[in-house]
Amino acid sequence: MPLEAFAESRALTLGVELELQIVDAHDYDLSHGARDLLRLAARRRLPGEVKPEMTDSMIELSTGVCSDYAGILAHLRESRDVLVECATKLNIGLSGGGTHPFQDWSQRRIFDTPRFHMLSELYGYLSKQFTVFGQHVHVGCPGPDAALVLLHGLSRFIPHFVALSASSPFVQGTDTGFHSARLNSVFAFPLSGRAPFALTWDEFTRFFDKMTRTGVVQSMKDFYWDIRPKPEFGTIEVRVLDTPLTIEKAAALAAYIQCVARWLSFEQPFRPAEDDYLVYTFNRFQACRFGFDGTFVDPQTGEHHTIRDDITQTLAAIEHHAIELGAEDACRRVRDDIGALGNDATWIRDTFEREQLLPEVVRQQCLRWSR
């Protein structure tokens, strides 16, 4: 199948997708409630879409195309309110978080669609273990070459996005020691990781044609890269974020990505190069494992500092762009998170330390999501 043409899109527009946990309102384990929840939600008008995901303990909500932070926040709040109302009628709860802290993957059920069953046949038990929950951010691009340049430029900031969104410290009832354990599940898939280095659409098309000739891939959906082009939308899609515990944080993270993208596009502070990826996996691991305290190696200078310090420097660099985009409040939230508040993984650990009961942690996550 040939690579589809890159659609027209207005530069720096935003779209957000959030994968949500569906939990039983009694024991706060995951619930097989996706089909009933989707049936009720289908009767309501939403600014975006609500769709099934790999297993029937999760759904994905998406916004429409938005121009700024305020638009994303409004879309997400409207969809959240409708979904929480529908979930309440079914006696189930909804929660953010990159992993459910104590669910048993073997109890999950593949949602009944041909594609999900095909993926289950292909990937075996990994399909059920893929009951993890992420936020995807689409950024509009004026053309395919600009999309690839932006993709590789944003790759430098993957540790920022991971550390800021991290909300998956627990897996199968155990504290993993990671801030984002969710990404370990994603990395298990053979077509995950980073996109190939190409700065023109012609070059990328040649790569895609070679891959399709192998029979390994059929479309862009088969790539689970950290950032991938989405030609049908005219966007690039940032895929490394855990689902935050609140709508407000999800909107702020999307706006932060938009501000960084505007800075890269307008000021071109550096030109992406293949050698930037020499430290890519190390930096990404540090963010997953240690959050803001992880080590960041500058891909161009080789200097070492913390991810927290690199986010601080980037916030100063993008300040003007945040003002132009109306994202000052979003960047202020990012600044608060790297300071006193910490990320959602820290909140989850602190709550467990206080309550000593993971179902109670999930109950409080549901409360945070619904407000």
C-alpha positions as CSV (number, residue, x, y, z in Angstrom):
1,M,0.0,0.0,0.0
2,P,1.5,3.4,-1.0
3,L,2.1,6.1,1.6
4,E,-0.8,8.5,1.4
5,A,-0.3,12.1,0.5
6,F,0.3,14.6,3.4
7,A,-2.9,16.5,3.9
8,E,-3.2,20.2,4.2
9,S,-3.1,21.5,7.8
10,R,-2.7,24.8,9.4
11,A,0.7,25.1,11.2
12,L,0.7,24.6,14.9
13,T,-2.9,23.6,15.3
14,L,-3.5,21.0,18.1
15,G,-5.4,17.9,18.6
16,V,-5.3,15.6,21.7
17,E,-6.1,12.0,22.3
18,L,-6.4,10.5,25.8
19,E,-6.6,6.8,26.7
20,L,-8.7,6.4,29.9
21,Q,-9.0,3.7,32.5
22,I,-12.5,2.2,33.1
23,V,-12.7,1.0,36.7
24,D,-15.3,-0.8,38.8
25,A,-16.8,1.6,41.3
26,H,-16.7,-1.0,44.1
27,D,-13.2,-2.5,44.1
28,Y,-11.5,0.0,41.7
29,D,-10.0,-2.7,39.6
30,L,-10.3,-2.4,35.8
31,S,-13.8,-3.1,34.5
32,H,-15.0,-4.6,31.2
33,G,-17.1,-1.5,30.6
34,A,-16.0,0.0,27.3
35,R,-18.9,-1.2,25.1
36,D,-21.6,0.0,27.4
37,L,-19.9,3.3,27.9
38,L,-19.4,3.9,24.2
39,R,-23.1,3.1,23.6
40,L,-24.2,5.8,26.1
41,A,-21.6,8.3,24.8
42,A,-22.7,7.8,21.2
43,R,-26.1,9.4,22.1
44,R,-24.3,12.7,23.1
45,R,-22.8,15.4,21.0
46,L,-19.1,15.8,21.7
47,P,-16.4,18.2,20.3
48,G,-14.3,15.2,19.2
49,E,-14.6,11.4,19.2
50,V,-14.7,8.6,21.7
51,K,-13.4,5.2,20.4
52,P,-12.6,1.7,21.7
53,E,-9.0,0.7,22.4
54,M,-7.2,-2.6,22.5
55,T,-9.0,-4.1,25.5
56,D,-12.5,-3.4,26.8
57,S,-11.1,-1.8,30.0
58,M,-10.2,1.4,28.2
59,I,-11.4,4.0,25.8
60,E,-9.9,6.9,23.8
61,L,-11.3,10.3,23.7
62,S,-10.1,12.9,21.2
63,T,-10.6,16.7,20.8
64,G,-11.4,18.4,17.5
65,V,-8.8,20.6,15.8
66,C,-7.9,23.5,18.1
67,S,-5.7,26.5,17.7
68,D,-4.6,27.0,21.3
69,Y,-4.5,26.0,24.9
70,A,-8.0,27.5,25.7
71,G,-9.6,25.5,22.9
72,I,-8.0,22.2,23.9
73,L,-9.0,22.7,27.6
74,A,-12.6,23.5,26.6
75,H,-12.9,20.4,24.3
76,L,-11.4,18.1,27.0
77,R,-13.6,19.5,29.8
78,E,-16.7,19.1,27.7
79,S,-15.9,15.5,26.7
80,R,-14.8,14.6,30.3
81,D,-18.0,15.9,31.8
82,V,-20.2,13.9,29.3
83,L,-18.1,10.7,29.9
84,V,-18.2,11.0,33.7
85,E,-22.0,11.4,33.5
86,C,-22.3,8.3,31.4
87,A,-19.9,6.3,33.5
88,T,-21.9,7.2,36.7
89,K,-25.0,5.8,35.2
90,L,-23.2,2.5,34.6
91,N,-21.7,2.5,38.1
92,I,-18.1,2.6,36.8
93,G,-15.4,5.2,37.2
94,L,-12.9,6.9,34.8
95,S,-9.3,7.7,35.7
96,G,-6.2,9.0,34.2
97,G,-2.8,7.5,34.9
98,G,-0.4,5.7,32.5
99,T,-0.9,2.3,34.2
100,H,-3.6,0.9,36.4
101,P,-1.6,0.1,39.6
102,F,-2.9,-3.4,40.4
103,Q,-4.9,-4.9,37.5
104,D,-4.0,-8.4,36.3
105,W,-3.2,-8.3,32.5
106,S,-4.4,-11.9,32.1
107,Q,-7.9,-10.8,33.0
108,R,-8.2,-8.3,30.1
109,R,-10.4,-9.0,27.1
110,I,-9.6,-7.9,23.5
111,F,-12.2,-5.4,22.2
112,D,-14.1,-7.1,19.5
113,T,-12.9,-5.5,16.2
114,P,-11.1,-7.2,13.3
115,R,-8.0,-5.0,13.8
116,F,-7.7,-5.6,17.5
117,H,-8.1,-9.4,17.0
118,M,-5.5,-9.3,14.3
119,L,-3.1,-7.4,16.6
120,S,-3.8,-10.0,19.3
121,E,-2.9,-12.8,17.0
122,L,0.3,-11.1,16.0
123,Y,1.5,-9.9,19.4
124,G,0.2,-12.6,21.7
125,Y,0.2,-11.7,25.4
126,L,1.7,-8.3,24.7
127,S,-1.7,-7.2,23.4
128,K,-3.3,-7.6,26.8
129,Q,-0.3,-6.1,28.5
130,F,-0.8,-3.1,26.3
131,T,-3.7,-2.1,28.6
132,V,-1.7,1.0,29.3
133,F,-2.9,4.6,28.9
134,G,-1.2,7.4,27.0
135,Q,-1.8,11.0,25.8
136,H,-1.1,11.7,22.1
137,V,-0.6,15.2,20.9
138,H,-1.0,16.2,17.2
139,V,0.7,19.3,15.9
140,G,-0.4,20.7,12.5
141,C,2.3,21.2,9.9
142,P,2.3,23.4,6.8
143,G,3.8,20.6,4.6
144,P,5.5,17.2,4.8
145,D,9.1,18.4,4.8
146,A,8.4,20.8,7.6
147,A,6.7,18.0,9.5
148,L,9.8,15.8,9.4
149,V,12.1,18.7,10.4
150,L,9.7,19.4,13.4
151,L,9.5,15.7,14.2
152,H,13.3,15.4,14.6
153,G,13.5,18.7,16.4
154,L,10.9,17.7,19.0
155,S,12.7,14.4,19.5
156,R,15.3,16.3,21.6
157,F,12.5,17.2,24.1
158,I,11.1,13.6,24.5
159,P,12.6,13.5,28.1
160,H,10.7,16.7,28.9
161,F,7.4,15.2,27.8
162,V,8.0,11.9,29.5
163,A,9.0,13.4,32.9
164,L,6.2,16.0,32.9
165,S,3.4,13.5,32.1
166,A,4.8,10.5,34.0
167,S,2.0,8.8,36.0
168,S,2.7,5.1,36.0
169,P,4.9,4.1,38.9
170,F,3.0,0.9,39.8
171,V,2.5,-2.2,37.7
172,Q,0.7,-5.4,38.8
173,G,0.6,-4.1,42.4
174,T,4.3,-3.3,42.7
175,D,6.2,0.0,42.7
176,T,8.5,-0.4,39.8
177,G,10.9,2.4,40.8
178,F,10.1,4.1,37.5
179,H,8.2,7.4,37.0
180,S,6.8,6.1,33.7
181,A,6.7,2.3,33.6
182,R,4.1,2.5,30.9
183,L,6.7,3.1,28.2
184,N,8.4,-0.2,29.0
185,S,5.3,-1.9,27.7
186,V,5.4,0.2,24.5
187,F,9.1,-0.6,24.0
188,A,8.4,-4.3,23.8
189,F,6.8,-3.9,20.4
190,P,9.1,-4.4,17.4
191,L,8.2,-1.2,15.6
192,S,8.5,1.1,18.5
193,G,11.3,3.6,19.3
194,R,12.4,6.5,17.1
195,A,11.5,7.4,13.6
196,P,14.2,6.9,10.9
197,F,16.2,10.1,10.2
198,A,14.7,11.7,7.1
199,L,14.2,15.4,6.5
200,T,12.3,15.3,3.2
201,W,9.1,13.5,2.4
202,D,10.7,11.9,-0.7
203,E,13.3,10.3,1.5
204,F,10.7,9.2,4.0
205,T,8.5,7.8,1.2
206,R,11.4,5.7,0.0
207,F,11.8,4.3,3.5
208,F,8.1,3.5,3.8
209,D,8.1,1.8,0.4
210,K,11.0,-0.5,1.4
211,M,9.2,-1.4,4.6
212,T,5.9,-2.2,2.9
213,R,7.8,-4.4,0.4
214,T,9.0,-6.5,3.3
215,G,5.4,-7.1,4.3
216,V,6.1,-6.1,7.8
217,V,3.9,-2.9,7.7
218,Q,0.8,-2.0,5.8
219,S,0.3,1.6,7.0
220,M,1.6,4.3,9.3
221,K,-0.6,2.7,12.1
222,D,1.8,-0.2,12.3
223,F,4.6,2.1,13.6
224,Y,4.6,2.7,17.3
225,W,7.3,5.4,17.2
226,D,7.7,8.0,19.9
227,I,6.8,10.6,17.3
228,R,5.3,9.7,13.9
229,P,3.9,11.6,10.9
230,K,0.2,11.3,10.4
231,P,-0.2,12.2,6.7
232,E,-4.0,11.8,6.7
233,F,-4.3,14.6,9.3
234,G,-1.3,16.8,8.1
235,T,0.3,16.4,11.6
236,I,3.0,14.9,13.6
237,E,1.9,12.9,16.6
238,V,3.8,12.9,19.9
239,R,3.1,9.6,21.6
240,V,5.3,9.3,24.7
241,L,3.1,11.0,27.3
242,D,1.3,9.0,30.0
243,T,-2.3,10.0,30.5
244,P,-2.3,12.7,33.2
245,L,-4.5,12.5,36.2
246,T,-6.4,15.7,35.3
247,I,-7.8,17.4,32.2
248,E,-6.0,20.6,33.1
249,K,-2.6,19.0,33.0
250,A,-3.3,17.2,29.7
251,A,-4.2,20.6,28.1
252,A,-1.1,22.2,29.6
253,L,1.2,19.5,28.2
254,A,-0.3,19.9,24.8
255,A,0.2,23.7,25.0
256,Y,3.8,23.2,26.1
257,I,4.5,21.0,23.1
258,Q,2.9,23.7,20.9
259,C,5.1,26.4,22.3
260,V,8.3,24.3,21.8
261,A,7.1,23.6,18.2
262,R,6.6,27.3,17.5
263,W,10.0,28.1,18.9
264,L,11.7,25.4,16.8
265,S,9.8,26.5,13.7
266,F,10.3,30.3,14.0
267,E,13.7,30.6,15.5
268,Q,15.3,27.3,14.3
269,P,17.7,27.2,17.3
270,F,19.4,24.0,15.9
271,R,19.3,21.9,12.8
272,P,18.3,18.2,13.5
273,A,21.1,15.7,12.8
274,E,21.4,11.9,13.0
275,D,24.0,12.2,15.7
276,D,21.4,13.8,18.0
277,Y,20.1,10.2,18.5
278,L,23.4,9.0,20.0
279,V,22.0,10.0,23.4
280,Y,18.3,9.6,22.7
281,T,17.7,6.3,24.3
282,F,19.8,7.2,27.4
283,N,17.9,10.5,27.9
284,R,14.5,8.8,27.4
285,F,15.4,6.1,30.0
286,Q,16.5,8.7,32.5
287,A,13.2,10.4,32.2
288,C,11.2,7.2,32.6
289,R,13.3,6.0,35.6
290,F,14.0,9.2,37.5
291,G,11.6,11.9,36.2
292,F,12.8,15.4,36.6
293,D,15.9,14.3,38.5
294,G,17.1,12.2,35.5
295,T,20.3,13.1,33.7
296,F,19.9,14.9,30.4
297,V,22.8,14.8,27.9
298,D,22.7,17.7,25.5
299,P,22.9,16.0,22.1
300,Q,24.9,18.8,20.5
301,T,27.3,19.9,23.3
302,G,27.5,16.7,25.4
303,E,26.9,18.7,28.6
304,H,25.1,16.9,31.4
305,H,22.4,18.4,33.6
306,T,19.1,17.4,35.1
307,I,15.9,17.2,33.0
308,R,14.4,19.7,35.4
309,D,17.2,22.2,34.5
310,D,16.7,21.6,30.8
311,I,12.9,22.2,31.1
312,T,13.7,25.4,33.0
313,Q,16.0,26.6,30.2
314,T,13.5,25.7,27.6
315,L,10.7,27.6,29.4
316,A,12.8,30.7,29.3
317,A,13.5,30.2,25.6
318,I,9.8,29.8,24.6
319,E,8.4,32.5,26.9
320,H,7.6,34.9,24.0
321,H,6.0,32.1,22.0
322,A,3.8,31.2,25.0
323,I,2.6,34.8,25.1
324,E,1.8,34.8,21.4
325,L,-0.1,31.5,21.7
326,G,-2.0,32.4,24.9
327,A,-0.3,29.6,26.8
328,E,1.2,31.5,29.7
329,D,-1.0,29.7,32.2
330,A,0.0,26.3,30.7
331,C,3.7,27.1,31.0
332,R,3.2,28.4,34.5
333,R,1.7,25.0,35.4
334,V,4.8,23.3,33.9
335,R,7.0,25.5,36.0
336,D,5.0,24.6,39.1
337,D,5.3,20.9,38.3
338,I,9.1,20.9,38.0
339,G,9.2,22.9,41.3
340,A,7.0,22.2,44.3
341,L,4.2,20.1,42.9
342,G,6.1,17.3,41.1
343,N,4.6,15.0,38.5
344,D,1.6,12.7,38.8
345,A,3.9,9.7,39.6
346,T,5.0,11.6,42.7
347,W,1.4,12.2,43.6
348,I,0.5,8.5,43.2
349,R,3.4,7.4,45.4
350,D,2.6,10.0,48.0
351,T,-1.0,9.0,48.1
352,F,-0.1,5.3,48.5
353,E,2.3,6.1,51.2
354,R,-0.4,7.9,53.1
355,E,-3.3,5.4,52.4
356,Q,-1.4,2.1,52.1
357,L,-4.1,0.8,49.8
358,L,-3.9,0.8,46.0
359,P,-7.7,0.7,45.4
360,E,-8.0,3.9,47.5
361,V,-5.3,5.5,45.3
362,V,-7.4,4.6,42.2
363,R,-10.6,6.0,43.9
364,Q,-8.8,9.3,44.5
365,Q,-7.5,9.3,40.9
366,C,-11.2,9.0,39.7
367,L,-12.1,11.9,41.9
368,R,-9.3,14.0,40.4
369,W,-10.3,13.1,36.9
370,S,-14.0,14.0,37.4
371,R,-13.5,17.5,38.9
